[in-house]
Amino acid sequence: MSIKILESIADIPETQWNALAGSNPFLSYAFLRALQESGCTTSRTGWEVQFLTVWQDSLLVGAMPIYRKHHSFGEFVFDWAWAEAYQQHGLNYYPKLLCAIPFTPITGARLLATTREVRTQLIHSALQMAQESGVSSLHCLFPTKIRRWKCNRKE
């Protein structure tokens, strides 16, 4: 398996994305592509696409819709108090990484994966991505509950 961070959903085959995303219209390839092509999710608007993907050869087997955020607008979770607390301690809260569907508080899958092993790989890779990119934090908004499973994180 290989991990790729993609800056455009157009770099992912539509049928493969939709096979992972299921029937949630807000996770659909068409919706996410429309957000990006219309200019809603761009670096200019503070929603830099950083989709974390897992590939087995040329087949997409896992994905997380992640955005590098420079503000909290459009999230429906207002963490201004956290940003202010960081600022009071001389730290930067932004940028942060956000796994979410932009501009909507709709619950749904956020770890799109074919297997439990791939979900675990996504979590480990997202944490590593956050550490290596120098962001303040990694957030996941409005996820649906998944069956209990262990993610043994190595310190």
C-alpha positions in Angstrom: 0.0 0.0 0.0 1.1 3.5 -0.7 0.0 6.8 0.9 -0.5 10.0 -1.1 -1.6 13.5 -0.1 -3.6 14.9 -3.0 -4.5 18.6 -3.5 -7.3 18.0 -5.9 -10.1 15.4 -5.9 -9.7 15.5 -9.7 -6.6 13.4 -9.1 -8.8 10.5 -7.9 -10.9 8.4 -10.2 -14.6 9.3 -9.5 -15.9 5.8 -9.4 -13.2 4.7 -6.9 -13.9 7.7 -4.6 -17.7 7.1 -4.7 -17.2 3.4 -4.0 -15.6 4.3 -0.7 -17.8 7.3 0.1 -21.1 5.4 -0.2 -24.5 7.1 -0.5 -23.9 10.3 1.5 -24.3 13.1 -1.1 -22.0 15.4 0.9 -19.2 12.9 0.6 -19.8 12.4 -3.1 -17.1 13.1 -5.7 -19.4 15.5 -7.5 -20.1 17.6 -4.3 -16.4 17.8 -3.3 -15.3 18.6 -6.8 -17.9 21.3 -7.2 -16.7 22.9 -3.9 -13.1 22.9 -5.3 -13.9 24.0 -8.9 -16.2 26.8 -7.7 -13.4 28.2 -5.6 -15.0 27.4 -2.2 -12.2 25.1 -1.1 -9.0 26.7 -2.1 -6.0 28.2 -0.3 -7.5 31.6 -1.1 -10.6 30.8 1.1 -8.6 29.1 3.8 -9.7 25.5 2.8 -6.6 23.9 1.3 -7.3 20.4 0.0 -5.0 17.8 1.5 -6.8 14.6 0.9 -5.1 11.7 2.5 -5.3 8.6 0.3 -4.2 4.9 0.5 -3.6 3.0 -2.7 -3.1 -0.6 -3.5 -1.4 -0.4 -6.8 -3.8 1.9 -8.8 -6.8 1.1 -6.6 -8.0 3.6 -4.0 -8.6 1.6 -0.8 -8.7 4.4 1.7 -9.2 8.2 2.0 -9.8 11.0 4.4 -11.1 14.4 3.3 -8.6 16.7 5.0 -8.2 20.4 4.7 -5.4 22.7 5.9 -7.4 25.5 7.6 -6.3 29.1 8.3 -9.5 30.0 10.2 -12.6 28.3 11.6 -15.3 29.7 9.2 -17.6 27.1 7.5 -17.0 24.4 10.1 -20.1 24.7 12.4 -17.7 24.1 15.3 -16.4 27.5 16.6 -13.1 27.1 18.3 -12.3 30.8 18.6 -11.7 30.4 22.3 -8.9 27.9 21.5 -7.4 30.2 19.0 -7.5 33.0 21.5 -5.9 30.8 24.2 -3.1 29.8 21.8 -2.5 33.5 20.9 -2.4 34.5 24.6 0.4 32.0 25.1 2.4 33.2 22.0 1.4 30.2 19.9 -0.3 29.9 16.5 -3.6 27.9 16.4 -3.7 28.2 12.6 -3.0 26.5 10.4 -4.7 23.3 11.6 -5.8 20.1 9.8 -9.5 19.4 9.6 -11.1 16.2 8.5 -14.6 17.3 7.6 -17.1 18.1 4.9 -16.8 21.8 4.3 -19.7 24.1 5.1 -22.0 21.4 6.5 -22.6 19.9 9.9 -23.8 16.6 8.4 -22.6 13.5 10.1 -21.0 10.8 8.0 -18.0 8.6 7.5 -14.6 10.4 7.6 -12.4 7.3 7.4 -13.3 5.9 4.0 -11.7 2.5 3.9 -12.2 -1.0 2.5 -10.8 -2.7 5.6 -10.1 -2.2 9.3 -6.4 -2.3 8.5 -6.7 0.6 6.0 -8.7 2.6 8.6 -5.9 2.1 11.1 -3.3 3.2 8.4 -5.4 6.3 7.7 -5.3 7.3 11.4 -1.6 6.7 11.8 -0.9 8.6 8.5 -3.1 11.5 9.5 -1.3 11.8 12.9 2.0 11.7 11.1 0.9 14.2 8.6 -0.1 16.6 11.4 3.2 16.2 13.2 5.3 16.6 10.0 3.4 19.6 8.6 3.8 21.8 11.7 0.1 22.5 12.3 -1.3 23.0 15.8 -3.8 20.2 15.7 -5.8 17.7 13.8 -9.6 17.8 14.1 -12.4 15.4 12.8 -15.8 16.9 12.7 -19.2 15.1 12.7 -18.0 11.6 12.2 -20.4 8.7 12.4 -19.7 6.0 15.0 -17.8 3.1 13.7 -17.5 -0.3 15.3 -15.0 -0.4 18.1 -11.5 -1.2 17.0 -8.0 -0.6 18.5 -5.4 1.6 17.0 -2.2 0.8 18.8 -0.2 4.0 18.5 3.5 3.7 19.0 5.0 6.6 20.9 
